[in-house]
Every structure is written in C-alpha cells, then in structure tokens.
Amino acid sequence: MNSTLLQRALAEVLGTFALVVCGCGAIVVNAQTGVLGHVGVALTFGLVVTVLVAATGHVSGAHLNPAVTLAFAVARHFRPREIPIYIASQLVGASAGAGALLGLFGNQAALGSTVPQGSAMQSFWLEILLSAVLMFAIIAVATDTRAVGETAALVIGATVAVDALWGGPISGASMNPARSFGPALLSGTWTHHWLYWIAPILGAILGAALYQLLRVPRLEH
C-alpha cells in the first residue's frame, strides 16, 4: 500500500459515505416503498461493502469501520498513530452520507439508525457476536497469505450480508460505530447508542484474537 495518508483518509471518507448512502439508504427507501424488504436491505449492505473493499482496499485497506481499525491495531496490523485519522475520516464520511439521505428523503426511518428491537443487553451481546464473526473473516482474508486474496471483497461482503440477514431484525446488525453514528447524529436518534460503539469494538478485537490463535507461524528458512 503506497498511498499517502491523505489518500488513505480520503478513501475512508468516501467509502463510509457510500456505505451509509447505499446501506442506510436502502432502509429509508424500503420504509417508503416496501419494495426491498429485509433481505433486500441486508444484501444491499453486503453488496456495497463488496464493491468498496474491491475498489478501495488497495488504497486504505477499506476499513470503513472504527472497530475494524482498532482491531487491526491491536493485532499489530495497523499503525497506532494513524488510528485517530482513520476514525475521524470514517465518522466524517458516515455523517456526510446521512446528511445526503436527509437532504434526499427528509428525516425518514430515522435515516437507517440502529436501535435495539429487544432489550439493550440482547443487542449488546448480539453486536459483539456479529462483529467478532465479521472481523474474523476480515483478518483472515486481509492478513493471512494462505488465504485467497482475490476473494477478500466477496468474503467480507458476504459476511456482512449474512450477519445482517439474521441479526438485523434484532440489533440492526451495525457492527460499525461509524455506520451507527452518522444516522444518529443527523436524525437525533441516540437510543442506546453507546452499545453500537462498545459492542462492535469488543467483538472486532475478539474476532481478531480468535483468528490469531489459528494462524500458523511462518517457517524460518
């Protein structure tokens, strides 16, 4: 990855902007039309992540998610000094995406905000689980030379879609503090917002740690 820090930051801004516009936009459009349904919304999130990883992964790593950035850093696959820049870029992009939805549709469906449908603790533990599964897949295809790198975008996008398909009706399947922050900020929806920061971060670190246990050390020649 030979891109400058400015280029990487811009890629994260644009990526999280697109993630919110397309993914949360699908929620807003479905609330108005009913055409997409839950499956359509989940697939939209998965497909846009697939596209973004393929399009920007070679520029910034396509983190698009503060929890992913922090987990990569904890696993020693990311420079700690760049954490604030990446997270700030992700929050700016997500907020801009939510702002675009607000301008296009008004404050409909709370702009795709994530709010627990059951108890807050149920969603908290579910977000930990979903985020751990996502980060497990990400770190496997992004950092292990034994994995087939060309499939990284498909694997990560499919994991997002699967998590969203079964977890979305309960917690919103955020797995991403930035994706939750942008719509919350622009719509004023802060119900149990704390869990959409703490749970994804804990889950992503857990997922990265679990994969580290499976990683086979390189043989020294």
C-alpha positions as CSV (number, residue, x, y, z in Angstrom):
1,M,0.0,0.0,0.0
2,N,1.9,3.0,-1.3
3,S,-0.8,5.6,-1.0
4,T,-0.2,8.7,1.2
5,L,-2.0,9.2,4.5
6,L,-4.2,11.9,2.9
7,Q,-5.2,9.5,0.1
8,R,-6.0,6.8,2.6
9,A,-8.0,9.1,4.8
10,L,-10.0,10.4,1.7
11,A,-10.7,6.8,0.7
12,E,-12.1,6.1,4.1
13,V,-14.3,9.2,3.9
14,L,-15.6,8.2,0.5
15,G,-16.1,4.6,1.5
16,T,-18.1,5.3,4.6
17,F,-20.1,7.9,2.8
18,A,-21.0,5.3,0.2
19,L,-21.7,2.7,2.8
20,V,-24.2,4.9,4.6
21,V,-25.8,6.3,1.4
22,C,-26.4,2.8,-0.1
23,G,-27.0,0.7,3.1
24,C,-28.9,3.1,5.2
25,G,-30.4,4.5,2.0
26,A,-31.9,1.1,1.4
27,I,-33.5,1.2,4.8
28,V,-35.0,4.6,4.1
29,V,-36.3,3.6,0.6
30,N,-37.7,0.4,1.9
31,A,-39.6,2.3,4.6
32,Q,-41.2,4.4,1.9
33,T,-41.8,1.8,-0.7
34,G,-41.7,-1.6,0.9
35,V,-40.0,-3.0,-2.2
36,L,-36.7,-4.1,-0.9
37,G,-37.7,-6.0,2.3
38,H,-35.4,-7.1,5.0
39,V,-33.5,-9.4,2.6
40,G,-33.0,-6.6,0.1
41,V,-31.6,-4.3,2.8
42,A,-29.2,-6.9,4.1
43,L,-28.0,-7.7,0.6
44,T,-27.5,-4.0,-0.2
45,F,-25.2,-3.7,2.8
46,G,-23.3,-6.8,1.7
47,L,-23.0,-5.7,-1.9
48,V,-21.9,-2.2,-1.2
49,V,-19.2,-3.5,1.2
50,T,-18.1,-5.9,-1.5
51,V,-17.7,-3.1,-4.0
52,L,-15.9,-0.8,-1.6
53,V,-13.4,-3.4,-0.5
54,A,-12.6,-4.2,-4.1
55,A,-12.4,-0.5,-5.1
56,T,-10.6,1.0,-2.1
57,G,-8.9,-1.9,-0.3
58,H,-5.6,-1.3,-2.2
59,V,-5.7,2.4,-1.2
60,S,-6.7,2.4,2.5
61,G,-7.3,-1.2,3.4
62,A,-11.1,-0.4,3.2
63,H,-11.6,-0.4,7.0
64,L,-14.7,1.7,6.8
65,N,-15.3,1.0,10.4
66,P,-13.6,2.3,13.7
67,A,-14.0,-1.2,15.2
68,V,-12.0,-2.8,12.4
69,T,-9.3,-0.1,12.6
70,L,-8.9,-0.6,16.3
71,A,-8.9,-4.4,16.0
72,F,-6.2,-4.3,13.2
73,A,-4.1,-2.1,15.5
74,V,-4.5,-4.4,18.5
75,A,-3.5,-7.3,16.2
76,R,-0.4,-5.3,15.1
77,H,-1.6,-5.0,11.5
78,F,-2.1,-1.2,11.6
79,R,0.0,1.8,12.8
80,P,-1.5,3.1,16.1
81,R,-0.6,6.7,15.2
82,E,-3.0,6.6,12.3
83,I,-6.0,5.4,14.3
84,P,-7.3,8.9,15.1
85,I,-7.1,10.0,11.4
86,Y,-8.9,6.8,10.2
87,I,-11.6,7.0,12.8
88,A,-12.2,10.7,12.1
89,S,-12.4,10.1,8.4
90,Q,-14.9,7.3,8.9
91,L,-17.1,9.4,11.1
92,V,-17.0,12.3,8.7
93,G,-17.9,10.1,5.7
94,A,-20.7,8.4,7.6
95,S,-22.1,11.8,8.8
96,A,-21.9,13.2,5.2
97,G,-23.7,10.1,3.9
98,A,-26.5,10.5,6.5
99,G,-26.7,14.2,5.5
100,A,-27.1,13.3,1.9
101,L,-30.0,11.0,2.9
102,L,-31.6,13.7,5.0
103,G,-31.4,16.1,2.0
104,L,-32.9,13.5,-0.4
105,F,-35.6,12.0,1.8
106,G,-36.0,14.1,4.9
107,N,-35.8,12.5,8.3
108,Q,-37.5,9.2,7.3
109,A,-37.0,5.9,9.0
110,A,-34.5,7.8,11.3
111,L,-32.1,7.7,8.3
112,G,-31.3,4.0,9.0
113,S,-30.3,4.4,12.6
114,T,-29.6,1.3,14.6
115,V,-31.9,0.9,17.6
116,P,-32.4,-2.4,19.7
117,Q,-35.7,-4.1,18.9
118,G,-35.5,-6.2,22.1
119,S,-33.5,-5.4,25.3
120,A,-30.4,-3.3,25.1
121,M,-28.3,-6.1,26.5
122,Q,-29.6,-8.6,24.0
123,S,-28.5,-6.3,21.2
124,F,-25.2,-5.6,23.0
125,W,-24.2,-9.3,23.1
126,L,-25.5,-9.9,19.6
127,E,-23.4,-7.0,18.2
128,I,-20.4,-8.5,19.9
129,L,-21.1,-11.8,18.2
130,L,-21.8,-10.3,14.8
131,S,-18.7,-8.1,14.9
132,A,-16.5,-11.0,16.0
133,V,-17.6,-13.0,13.0
134,L,-17.0,-10.1,10.7
135,M,-13.6,-9.3,12.0
136,F,-12.6,-13.0,12.0
137,A,-13.4,-13.1,8.2
138,I,-11.7,-9.7,7.6
139,I,-8.4,-10.5,9.3
140,A,-8.3,-14.0,7.7
141,V,-8.5,-12.8,4.1
142,A,-6.7,-9.5,4.6
143,T,-3.6,-10.6,6.5
144,D,-3.0,-14.3,6.1
145,T,-1.0,-15.1,2.9
146,R,-2.6,-18.6,2.9
147,A,-6.0,-17.1,2.2
148,V,-7.0,-16.4,-1.4
149,G,-6.6,-12.6,-1.6
150,E,-8.7,-12.2,-4.7
151,T,-11.8,-13.3,-2.9
152,A,-11.4,-10.9,0.0
153,A,-14.1,-8.5,-1.2
154,L,-16.6,-11.3,-1.7
155,V,-15.9,-12.9,1.6
156,I,-16.2,-9.7,3.6
157,G,-19.3,-8.6,1.7
158,A,-20.9,-12.0,2.2
159,T,-20.2,-11.9,5.9
160,V,-21.8,-8.5,6.3
161,A,-24.9,-9.7,4.4
162,V,-25.2,-12.9,6.4
163,D,-24.8,-11.1,9.7
164,A,-27.4,-8.5,8.6
165,L,-29.8,-11.2,7.4
166,W,-30.2,-12.9,10.8
167,G,-29.0,-10.2,13.2
168,G,-30.6,-7.1,11.6
169,P,-34.1,-7.6,12.9
170,I,-32.9,-7.6,16.5
171,S,-30.0,-5.1,16.8
172,G,-29.8,-3.6,13.3
173,A,-26.6,-5.5,12.7
174,S,-24.4,-2.4,12.8
175,M,-21.0,-4.0,13.6
176,N,-19.7,-0.5,12.8
177,P,-19.7,2.6,15.2
178,A,-19.4,5.0,12.2
179,R,-22.4,3.5,10.4
180,S,-24.5,4.0,13.5
181,F,-23.0,7.4,14.4
182,G,-23.8,9.2,11.1
183,P,-27.6,8.4,11.1
184,A,-27.8,9.0,14.8
185,L,-26.2,12.4,14.5
186,L,-28.3,13.7,11.6
187,S,-31.6,12.2,12.8
188,G,-31.1,12.8,16.5
189,T,-31.7,9.1,17.3
190,W,-29.4,8.3,20.3
191,T,-31.4,5.4,21.9
192,H,-28.8,3.1,23.5
193,H,-26.2,4.5,21.1
194,W,-23.4,3.5,23.5
195,L,-23.8,-0.2,22.7
196,Y,-23.1,0.5,19.0
197,W,-19.6,1.7,19.9
198,I,-18.6,-0.6,22.7
199,A,-20.0,-3.9,21.4
200,P,-18.6,-3.7,17.9
201,I,-15.1,-2.7,19.2
202,L,-15.1,-5.6,21.7
203,G,-16.4,-8.0,19.1
204,A,-13.9,-7.0,16.5
205,I,-11.0,-7.3,18.9
206,L,-12.3,-10.8,19.9
207,G,-12.6,-11.9,16.3
208,A,-9.1,-10.8,15.5
209,A,-7.8,-12.5,18.6
210,L,-9.5,-15.8,17.7
211,Y,-8.1,-15.8,14.2
212,Q,-4.6,-15.2,15.7
213,L,-5.0,-18.5,17.5
214,L,-5.5,-20.3,14.2
215,R,-2.7,-18.5,12.3
216,V,0.2,-20.9,11.5
217,P,3.6,-19.1,12.1
218,R,5.7,-18.7,9.0
219,L,8.6,-21.2,8.9
220,E,12.0,-19.6,9.1
221,H,14.4,-20.6,6.4
